[in-house]
Amino acid sequence: MTRFKIAYKEEAITDLEEIRDYLDQNAPDQSDKIITELVSSIRSLEYLPKRNRERFPRKTPGLSVYTLPVLSYLIHYRVNDDEKLVRILTVRHTSRRPRKRFP
């Protein structure tokens, strides 16, 4: 089975930091558990990254956006088969307005 590398866009890193900050203030007893679950789920994309829903399909290879639901969050990412790369675009709580476009 082919293993993909995981790369994070700056926005996804910022999203995870903001989630951590919010949880530390509002649910400190759950913060570590939730962040661990998010990161673990992202790491699981190393194998079979296209197993999730293709939310924004594109005709050009590598530009489709997939969505991985984790707890109350949606992780949006792209898969580049040629480079064997999964690029994490955003991590958003489901209560937030969904993105219409991705860079």
C-alpha positions in Angstrom: 0.0 0.0 0.0 1.3 3.4 -1.0 2.0 5.9 1.8 1.3 9.6 1.2 3.1 12.4 2.8 1.1 15.0 4.8 1.7 18.7 4.4 -0.2 21.6 6.0 -1.1 24.9 4.4 -0.5 27.9 6.8 -4.2 28.4 7.2 -4.7 24.8 8.5 -1.9 25.3 11.1 -3.6 28.5 12.2 -6.9 26.8 12.4 -5.5 24.1 14.7 -3.8 26.7 16.9 -7.1 28.6 17.2 -9.0 25.5 18.0 -6.5 24.6 20.7 -6.8 28.2 22.1 -10.5 28.1 22.1 -10.7 24.7 23.8 -8.1 25.6 26.4 -10.3 28.5 27.4 -13.7 26.8 27.1 -13.2 23.1 27.5 -9.8 22.6 29.1 -10.6 19.0 30.1 -11.3 18.1 26.5 -8.7 20.1 24.7 -5.9 17.5 24.5 -8.4 14.7 23.6 -9.9 16.7 20.7 -6.6 17.9 19.3 -5.1 14.4 19.5 -8.2 13.0 17.6 -7.8 15.7 14.9 -4.1 15.1 14.4 -4.5 11.3 14.5 -7.3 11.5 11.8 -5.1 13.7 9.6 -2.3 11.2 10.0 -4.6 8.4 8.9 -4.8 10.1 5.5 -1.3 8.7 4.8 -3.1 5.6 3.6 -6.1 5.7 1.3 -6.6 9.5 1.3 -9.4 9.3 -1.3 -11.6 7.3 1.0 -13.6 10.4 2.0 -16.1 12.5 0.2 -14.9 14.6 -2.7 -16.6 17.9 -1.7 -15.4 20.1 -4.5 -14.6 18.0 -7.6 -12.4 19.4 -10.3 -11.4 18.1 -13.7 -7.8 19.0 -13.2 -6.0 16.3 -11.2 -4.9 17.3 -7.7 -7.3 20.2 -7.4 -10.4 18.4 -6.0 -11.0 19.0 -2.3 -11.9 16.1 0.0 -13.6 16.4 3.4 -12.8 14.3 6.4 -15.3 14.7 9.3 -13.9 14.3 12.8 -16.0 14.9 15.8 -17.6 18.4 15.2 -14.9 19.4 12.7 -14.3 19.2 8.9 -10.8 18.7 7.6 -10.5 19.8 4.0 -7.6 18.6 1.9 -6.3 17.9 -1.6 -4.5 14.8 -2.9 -1.7 14.9 -5.3 -1.2 11.3 -6.7 1.9 12.2 -8.6 3.8 13.5 -5.6 2.1 11.1 -3.2 1.1 14.2 -1.1 -2.0 15.1 1.0 -2.2 18.8 1.6 -4.3 19.9 4.5 -6.1 23.1 3.6 -8.4 23.9 6.6 -9.8 22.5 9.8 -13.1 24.1 10.6 -15.8 23.5 13.2 -19.1 22.5 11.6 -20.9 25.5 13.2 -18.8 27.8 11.0 -19.9 28.9 7.6 -18.5 26.4 5.0 -15.9 27.6 2.5 -17.0 28.2 -1.0 -13.6 28.3 -2.5 -10.1 26.9 -1.7 -6.8 28.4 -2.9 
